[in-house]
Amino acid sequence: MDGQLGHPHEPVVPPDAPLVPVFAFGANVTALSVVRSFGRSRRAPVFLHAPKADLACRSRWYRPIPGSREGEPSARSLATFLEMSPVERAVLIPCSDHWVDAIAQLPESLASRFPVSLAPPETVRAFLDKGELSALLTRVGVPHPRTVVPTCAEDLERLPEEAYEHAFLKPRASQRFLDHYKVKALHVRGRADAAARFREVSSAGFQVLLQEYIPGPPTGHYFIDGFVDGGGAVRARFARRRLRMYPEDFGNSTLMRSVPLAEVAPAIADLDRLLVHTRYRGIFSAEVKLDVRDGLYKLLEVNVRPWWYLDFAESCGIPFCELYYRDALGLPLDGVNPTGHGPDGYDAGRLCAYPYFDFALYNSMRGRGVPWRPSLLSCAWSWIRARQPIFAWDDPMPALTNFSFLVRRFVRYHILPFGK
């Protein structure tokens, strides 16, 4: 990312601004959620570094960080940019794995000017690298899928054939792999196929591991989102259950429901031990899946930054962005969580849907003739009742822009070919 961030030629906020501004780094739905959170609350001016064509840049609250330029993030170029910035102070919030890695590595000399609420760099690396995460979970004794971290294809060839039953190759660094292959993981059909796939992805510069696929429906997936302050105290938790997902193997949630914390109490206990062990600080989002074979909740991964459905959690009553902001600045957090949102501090039983991917799921089921697929009418009814990550009445432009893009793409790939 050398040269990605340039020197802004004028102050981002007036010198008499009453609040420390926020610099958010990232793109897409996650960045949109963060921009909307600060914009709606007016708790602090928010500025975003993102590609100009990005969805988040269509928000009514979007303001660019002057002098920033597109490119790959790195701690070195980010530090250079911040050192030259005329802004006296700003809270930094990463909205992607690339950016959380870069921000976590910033020198201590910038900490007072550009505070963050993040875990120590070694903890961030352990959670971002799925190989290190597997070793960490083993040391702490947190249930997780059986995982093998090979160093070469020969390591896979030495495993017995039964090790590949319900197994897949998973990247150690998720975001770059997803950007390259457009999938989260790769299916394998036995030892020979796994070794061949390993050589293929290794030659492309990716590290992968072999992991057991936990059987069961999408409803076995739960997400435990939360916030840990600088003193190590868990200040907020939010639990949600996946109802539908797309793609159906290694996909994202298309429909989910907020649930009481008691529904995933064993998983929360395991996660708390992990957070204490790693001296965690900041926002987190952990994915677990109930293994029907032994009744254990298996931890699959932990995001160490804001996530796609942050806006849903905030709409249910958990002010994650305000907690992050106040903790980064060393401000008291007592009384930040509102009351009147149920015994867990949030509204349980609320829905969140991503209509585009949920409709893609419906179409894929229709093409295969799945008899138990939901009807289109029931899907549409759930979308109407649910919170959505892009559409918002008070900030409509991101949804309109996204809809326009989808229409143009549909015409290009499904209508125009028939006219040739």
C-alpha positions as CSV (number, residue, x, y, z in Angstrom):
1,M,0.0,0.0,0.0
2,D,3.0,2.3,-0.2
3,G,1.7,5.6,-1.5
4,Q,-1.8,4.6,-0.8
5,L,-2.4,7.4,1.7
6,G,-1.3,10.8,0.9
7,H,-0.9,14.0,3.0
8,P,-4.2,15.9,3.4
9,H,-3.7,19.6,2.5
10,E,-6.3,20.9,4.9
11,P,-7.7,20.0,8.3
12,V,-10.4,17.3,8.1
13,V,-12.4,19.0,10.9
14,P,-12.5,22.6,12.1
15,P,-10.1,23.3,15.0
16,D,-13.0,24.2,17.3
17,A,-14.8,20.8,16.7
18,P,-16.1,19.6,20.1
19,L,-15.5,15.9,19.5
20,V,-12.6,13.8,18.4
21,P,-13.4,12.6,14.9
22,V,-13.5,9.0,13.7
23,F,-11.3,7.6,10.8
24,A,-12.9,4.4,9.5
25,F,-10.9,2.2,7.1
26,G,-12.5,-0.4,4.9
27,A,-15.4,-0.8,2.5
28,N,-18.7,-2.5,1.7
29,V,-21.5,-3.4,4.2
30,T,-19.2,-3.3,7.3
31,A,-18.0,0.2,6.6
32,L,-21.5,1.3,5.8
33,S,-22.7,0.1,9.2
34,V,-19.9,2.0,11.0
35,V,-20.6,5.2,9.1
36,R,-24.3,5.0,9.7
37,S,-23.8,4.3,13.4
38,F,-21.8,7.5,14.0
39,G,-23.9,9.5,11.6
40,R,-27.2,8.7,13.2
41,S,-25.9,9.2,16.8
42,R,-23.9,12.3,15.9
43,R,-21.6,11.2,18.7
44,A,-18.5,12.2,16.6
45,P,-17.7,13.3,13.0
46,V,-16.9,10.2,10.9
47,F,-14.7,10.0,7.9
48,L,-14.1,7.0,5.7
49,H,-11.2,5.7,3.6
50,A,-12.8,3.5,0.9
51,P,-12.8,3.2,-2.9
52,K,-14.9,6.0,-4.4
53,A,-17.2,3.6,-6.1
54,D,-17.9,1.7,-2.9
55,L,-21.4,1.2,-1.4
56,A,-20.5,2.9,1.8
57,C,-19.6,6.1,-0.1
58,R,-23.2,6.5,-1.1
59,S,-24.3,7.0,2.5
60,R,-25.6,10.5,3.4
61,W,-23.1,10.5,6.3
62,Y,-20.1,9.6,4.2
63,R,-17.2,12.0,4.1
64,P,-13.8,11.0,2.7
65,I,-10.5,11.3,4.6
66,P,-8.8,14.0,2.4
67,G,-5.5,12.8,0.9
68,S,-6.3,9.1,1.0
69,R,-5.8,7.1,-2.2
70,E,-6.8,3.6,-3.1
71,G,-4.4,0.7,-2.7
72,E,-3.4,-2.2,-0.5
73,P,-3.2,-1.4,3.2
74,S,0.0,-1.6,5.1
75,A,1.1,-0.4,8.5
76,R,4.1,1.5,7.1
77,S,2.1,3.7,4.7
78,L,-0.7,4.2,7.2
79,A,1.8,5.4,9.8
80,T,3.4,7.8,7.3
81,F,0.0,9.3,6.5
82,L,-1.0,9.7,10.1
83,E,2.3,11.2,11.1
84,M,1.8,13.9,8.5
85,S,-1.9,14.5,9.2
86,P,-2.8,18.0,10.5
87,V,-5.7,16.4,12.5
88,E,-4.7,16.6,16.2
89,R,-6.5,13.4,17.2
90,A,-8.8,10.8,15.6
91,V,-10.1,7.4,16.7
92,L,-9.2,4.7,14.2
93,I,-11.7,1.9,13.4
94,P,-10.8,-0.9,11.0
95,C,-13.6,-2.4,8.9
96,S,-11.7,-5.4,7.3
97,D,-9.1,-8.0,8.2
98,H,-6.5,-6.1,6.1
99,W,-7.1,-2.9,8.0
100,V,-7.2,-4.4,11.5
101,D,-3.8,-6.0,10.8
102,A,-2.4,-2.7,9.5
103,I,-3.8,-0.6,12.4
104,A,-2.7,-3.2,15.1
105,Q,0.9,-2.8,13.9
106,L,1.1,1.0,14.1
107,P,3.9,2.3,16.3
108,E,3.3,3.3,19.9
109,S,4.3,6.8,19.1
110,L,1.0,7.3,17.3
111,A,-1.2,5.8,20.1
112,S,-2.0,9.0,21.9
113,R,-2.9,10.9,18.7
114,F,-4.8,8.0,17.0
115,P,-6.2,5.8,19.7
116,V,-7.9,2.5,19.1
117,S,-9.7,-0.2,21.1
118,L,-8.0,-3.3,19.8
119,A,-6.3,-6.4,21.2
120,P,-2.5,-6.7,21.4
121,P,-0.9,-7.3,17.9
122,E,0.0,-10.9,18.8
123,T,-3.6,-11.6,19.6
124,V,-4.9,-10.0,16.4
125,R,-2.4,-12.1,14.4
126,A,-3.5,-15.3,16.3
127,F,-7.2,-14.7,15.4
128,L,-6.5,-13.6,11.8
129,D,-4.4,-16.7,11.0
130,K,-6.6,-19.7,11.2
131,G,-3.7,-22.0,11.8
132,E,-2.6,-20.0,14.8
133,L,-6.2,-19.8,16.0
134,S,-6.5,-23.6,15.9
135,A,-3.4,-24.0,18.0
136,L,-4.6,-21.3,20.4
137,L,-8.0,-23.0,20.8
138,T,-6.3,-26.3,21.6
139,R,-4.1,-24.7,24.3
140,V,-7.1,-23.0,25.9
141,G,-9.3,-26.1,25.6
142,V,-12.1,-24.5,23.5
143,P,-14.0,-27.0,21.4
144,H,-13.4,-26.6,17.7
145,P,-13.4,-28.7,14.5
146,R,-10.5,-31.2,14.0
147,T,-7.8,-29.3,12.1
148,V,-4.6,-30.2,10.4
149,V,-2.1,-27.5,9.5
150,P,0.1,-29.0,6.7
151,T,3.5,-27.5,5.7
152,C,3.6,-29.3,2.4
153,A,1.5,-31.6,0.2
154,E,3.3,-34.6,1.5
155,D,1.8,-33.9,5.0
156,L,-1.6,-34.4,3.4
157,E,-0.6,-37.5,1.5
158,R,0.5,-39.2,4.7
159,L,-2.9,-38.8,6.4
160,P,-5.3,-41.8,6.3
161,E,-8.2,-41.6,3.8
162,E,-10.8,-41.4,6.5
163,A,-9.3,-38.0,7.6
164,Y,-10.8,-36.5,4.4
165,E,-14.4,-37.6,5.2
166,H,-16.4,-34.3,5.6
167,A,-13.2,-32.3,5.4
168,F,-12.3,-29.2,3.4
169,L,-9.3,-26.8,2.7
170,K,-9.6,-23.5,4.6
171,P,-7.4,-20.5,4.1
172,R,-5.3,-19.3,7.0
173,A,-5.9,-15.7,5.9
174,S,-9.6,-15.5,4.8
175,Q,-9.9,-12.1,3.1
176,R,-7.2,-12.3,0.5
177,F,-8.3,-15.9,-0.3
178,L,-11.9,-14.8,-0.8
179,D,-10.8,-11.9,-3.0
180,H,-8.9,-14.3,-5.2
181,Y,-11.1,-17.4,-5.4
182,K,-14.5,-15.8,-4.6
183,V,-15.2,-18.7,-2.2
184,K,-14.4,-19.1,1.5
185,A,-13.1,-22.6,1.3
186,L,-12.5,-25.6,-1.1
187,H,-14.1,-29.0,-1.0
188,V,-11.8,-32.0,-1.4
189,R,-12.5,-35.5,-2.6
190,G,-10.0,-37.6,-0.8
191,R,-6.3,-37.6,-0.2
192,A,-5.1,-37.2,-3.8
193,D,-7.5,-34.3,-4.5
194,A,-6.5,-32.6,-1.3
195,A,-2.8,-32.8,-2.1
196,A,-3.4,-31.5,-5.6
197,R,-5.5,-28.6,-4.4
198,F,-2.9,-27.8,-1.8
199,R,-0.2,-27.5,-4.4
200,E,-2.4,-25.3,-6.5
201,V,-3.2,-22.8,-3.8
202,S,0.3,-22.8,-2.5
203,S,1.7,-21.9,-6.0
204,A,-0.8,-19.0,-5.9
205,G,0.8,-17.8,-2.6
206,F,-1.9,-19.0,-0.2
207,Q,-1.6,-21.1,3.0
208,V,-4.4,-23.4,3.8
209,L,-5.3,-26.0,6.4
210,L,-7.5,-29.1,6.4
211,Q,-10.5,-28.8,8.7
212,E,-13.4,-31.1,9.6
213,Y,-16.8,-29.9,8.3
214,I,-19.3,-29.9,11.2
215,P,-22.5,-31.5,10.0
216,G,-25.9,-30.0,10.5
217,P,-28.3,-27.4,9.1
218,P,-27.7,-23.7,9.0
219,T,-29.8,-23.3,12.2
220,G,-26.9,-24.9,14.1
221,H,-24.8,-21.8,13.5
222,Y,-24.8,-19.1,16.2
223,F,-22.9,-15.8,16.4
224,I,-21.8,-14.3,19.7
225,D,-20.9,-10.6,19.2
226,G,-19.5,-8.5,22.0
227,F,-17.2,-5.8,23.3
228,V,-14.3,-6.0,25.9
229,D,-13.0,-2.8,27.4
230,G,-9.4,-1.9,28.1
231,G,-9.6,-3.4,31.5
232,G,-10.7,-6.8,30.2
233,A,-14.3,-6.6,31.2
234,V,-17.0,-7.8,28.8
235,R,-19.3,-4.8,28.4
236,A,-21.7,-6.2,25.9
237,R,-22.8,-9.4,24.3
238,F,-25.3,-10.1,21.5
239,A,-26.4,-13.5,20.3
240,R,-28.0,-14.3,16.9
241,R,-28.9,-17.6,15.2
242,R,-28.6,-18.3,11.6
243,L,-31.8,-19.4,9.9
244,R,-30.7,-19.5,6.2
245,M,-27.3,-19.1,4.5
246,Y,-25.9,-18.9,0.9
247,P,-23.9,-20.6,-0.5
248,E,-25.1,-23.5,1.6
249,D,-21.7,-24.9,2.3
250,F,-19.3,-22.0,3.0
251,G,-21.6,-19.1,2.8
252,N,-22.9,-16.1,4.7
253,S,-26.1,-15.7,6.7
254,T,-29.1,-14.6,4.6
255,L,-31.7,-14.7,7.4
256,M,-31.0,-14.7,11.2
257,R,-32.7,-14.0,14.4
258,S,-31.5,-12.4,17.7
259,V,-31.7,-14.9,20.5
260,P,-31.3,-14.8,24.3
261,L,-27.7,-15.4,25.6
262,A,-29.0,-18.4,27.6
263,E,-29.5,-20.2,24.3
264,V,-25.7,-20.4,23.8
265,A,-24.5,-20.2,27.4
266,P,-21.9,-23.0,27.0
267,A,-20.4,-21.3,24.0
268,I,-20.2,-18.0,25.8
269,A,-18.4,-19.6,28.7
270,D,-15.8,-21.1,26.3
271,L,-15.4,-17.8,24.5
272,D,-14.9,-15.9,27.8
273,R,-12.0,-18.1,28.7
274,L,-10.5,-17.4,25.3
275,L,-10.9,-13.7,25.7
276,V,-9.3,-13.7,29.1
277,H,-6.4,-15.9,28.0
278,T,-5.6,-13.6,25.0
279,R,-6.0,-10.3,27.0
280,Y,-8.6,-9.3,24.4
281,R,-9.9,-5.8,23.9
282,G,-12.4,-4.3,21.5
283,I,-15.2,-5.5,19.3
284,F,-15.5,-9.2,18.4
285,S,-17.8,-11.5,16.5
286,A,-17.4,-15.3,17.1
287,E,-19.1,-18.0,15.0
288,V,-19.9,-21.3,16.6
289,K,-21.8,-24.4,15.4
290,L,-23.6,-26.9,17.5
291,D,-22.2,-30.4,16.7
292,V,-25.2,-32.8,17.0
293,R,-22.8,-35.7,17.3
294,D,-21.5,-34.7,20.7
295,G,-23.7,-31.7,21.7
296,L,-20.7,-29.3,21.9
297,Y,-20.6,-25.8,20.4
298,K,-17.5,-25.8,18.2
299,L,-15.9,-22.4,17.6
300,L,-15.2,-21.8,13.9
301,E,-13.7,-18.3,13.8
302,V,-13.6,-15.0,15.5
303,N,-13.7,-11.6,13.8
304,V,-11.6,-9.0,15.6
305,R,-13.3,-6.0,14.1
306,P,-16.8,-4.8,13.1
307,W,-18.8,-7.2,10.8
308,W,-21.5,-7.1,8.2
309,Y,-24.5,-7.1,10.6
310,L,-23.2,-4.6,13.1
311,D,-26.1,-2.3,12.3
312,F,-28.6,-5.1,13.2
313,A,-27.0,-5.5,16.6
314,E,-27.1,-1.8,17.2
315,S,-30.8,-1.6,16.2
316,C,-31.5,-4.3,18.8
317,G,-30.0,-2.1,21.5
318,I,-26.2,-2.7,21.7
319,P,-24.2,0.5,20.9
320,F,-21.0,-1.2,19.8
321,C,-19.6,1.8,18.0
322,E,-20.1,4.0,21.0
323,L,-18.4,1.5,23.3
324,Y,-15.5,1.3,20.9
325,Y,-15.2,5.1,20.6
326,R,-15.4,5.8,24.4
327,D,-13.0,3.0,25.3
328,A,-10.4,4.1,22.7
329,L,-10.5,7.6,24.3
330,G,-10.4,6.3,27.9
331,L,-13.9,7.7,28.6
332,P,-16.2,5.9,31.2
333,L,-18.4,3.2,29.8
334,D,-20.9,3.0,32.7
335,G,-24.4,3.8,31.5
336,V,-23.6,3.4,27.8
337,N,-25.8,0.4,27.3
338,P,-29.5,1.5,27.2
339,T,-32.2,-0.1,29.3
340,G,-35.5,-1.4,28.3
341,H,-34.1,-3.9,25.8
342,G,-34.8,-7.1,27.6
343,P,-32.8,-9.0,30.3
344,D,-29.7,-9.3,28.1
345,G,-29.6,-5.6,27.2
346,Y,-31.0,-6.1,23.7
347,D,-34.2,-7.2,21.9
348,A,-34.3,-10.9,21.3
349,G,-36.5,-12.4,18.6
350,R,-35.9,-9.8,15.9
351,L,-35.0,-10.7,12.3
352,C,-32.2,-9.6,10.0
353,A,-32.2,-10.5,6.3
354,Y,-30.0,-9.9,3.3
355,P,-32.6,-10.2,0.5
356,Y,-30.1,-10.4,-2.4
357,F,-28.4,-13.5,-1.1
358,D,-31.6,-15.0,0.3
359,F,-33.2,-14.7,-3.1
360,A,-30.1,-16.4,-4.6
361,L,-30.6,-19.2,-2.1
362,Y,-34.2,-19.6,-3.1
363,N,-33.2,-19.8,-6.8
364,S,-30.5,-22.4,-6.1
365,M,-33.1,-24.5,-4.3
366,R,-35.6,-24.2,-7.1
367,G,-33.1,-25.3,-9.6
368,R,-32.4,-28.4,-7.7
369,G,-36.1,-29.1,-6.9
370,V,-35.6,-29.0,-3.1
371,P,-39.0,-30.0,-1.7
372,W,-38.6,-28.1,1.6
373,R,-37.5,-24.8,0.2
374,P,-39.4,-21.7,1.5
375,S,-41.9,-20.1,-0.9
376,L,-41.0,-16.8,-2.5
377,L,-43.9,-15.3,-0.7
378,S,-42.6,-16.4,2.7
379,C,-39.1,-15.1,1.8
380,A,-40.5,-11.7,0.8
381,W,-42.5,-11.6,4.0
382,S,-39.4,-12.2,6.1
383,W,-37.6,-9.5,4.2
384,I,-40.3,-7.0,4.9
385,R,-40.3,-7.8,8.6
386,A,-36.5,-7.9,9.0
387,R,-33.7,-5.3,9.4
388,Q,-31.6,-5.2,6.3
389,P,-27.8,-4.4,6.1
390,I,-28.1,-2.1,3.0
391,F,-31.6,-0.7,2.8
392,A,-32.5,2.0,5.3
393,W,-35.3,4.5,5.2
394,D,-33.1,7.3,6.7
395,D,-30.2,6.5,4.3
396,P,-31.7,5.2,1.0
397,M,-28.9,5.9,-1.5
398,P,-26.7,2.8,-0.8
399,A,-29.7,0.6,-1.5
400,L,-30.7,2.5,-4.6
401,T,-27.1,2.3,-5.9
402,N,-26.9,-1.4,-5.1
403,F,-30.3,-2.0,-6.9
404,S,-29.1,-0.1,-9.9
405,F,-26.0,-2.2,-10.1
406,L,-27.9,-5.4,-9.8
407,V,-30.3,-4.4,-12.6
408,R,-27.5,-3.5,-14.9
409,R,-25.7,-6.8,-14.2
410,F,-28.9,-8.7,-14.8
411,V,-29.5,-7.0,-18.1
412,R,-25.9,-7.6,-19.2
413,Y,-25.7,-11.3,-18.4
414,H,-29.3,-12.4,-18.9
415,I,-31.0,-10.1,-21.3
416,L,-28.4,-8.8,-23.8
417,P,-27.1,-12.3,-24.7
418,F,-30.6,-13.2,-26.1
419,G,-30.4,-10.2,-28.5
420,K,-27.1,-11.3,-30.1
